[in-house]
Amino acid sequence: MTRYPLRRQVEECNNARLNALPGVSTHYHAMDFAGYDMYETPLTIPSAEKLLERLVALRVISLKARPMFLCNPPPHHLIWQVPNRLEPS
């Protein structure tokens, strides 16, 4: 396991692994908006952007997906076998 001290290094590693996967990337954009600070004062757009830059979360994330075949077990696997405790002695 490799540890990365810089965010840039993490992004480079993730992008290299993503590019190695087959398929097309889908990009998802964050939908952030300016909210309120801890004193219930509305944040300005520049101050909200400055706070968001400090977060680990990215503004855009790219993912690749592959179809998977899922098979549900037959219904008889879901029935529990309860021993009959009323056997004659």
C-alpha positions, 0 to 999 in steps of 0.5 A: 500500500502506497501513501501519498502526502499530496492531493496532486499525487493521489489524483495522478495515481487515480487517473492512471488507474482509471485510464488503464481500465477499458471503456468510456469515462462518465463525468459527474460534476459537483453541485455545490452552492454557498450556504451558511457559516457556523454563525448562520451568516450567509457565505459569499460565493468567493468565500464558499469557493475558498472553503471548497478548495480546502476539501478533499472532495473533487469538483468533477469525478470520472468513473468507468463502469462495466456490466455485471451479471448478478444471479439471485439464488433460487427461492428454496435457499431462503427458507430456513430449516427449523428442526421439529421440536415436538417429536414424541419421546 
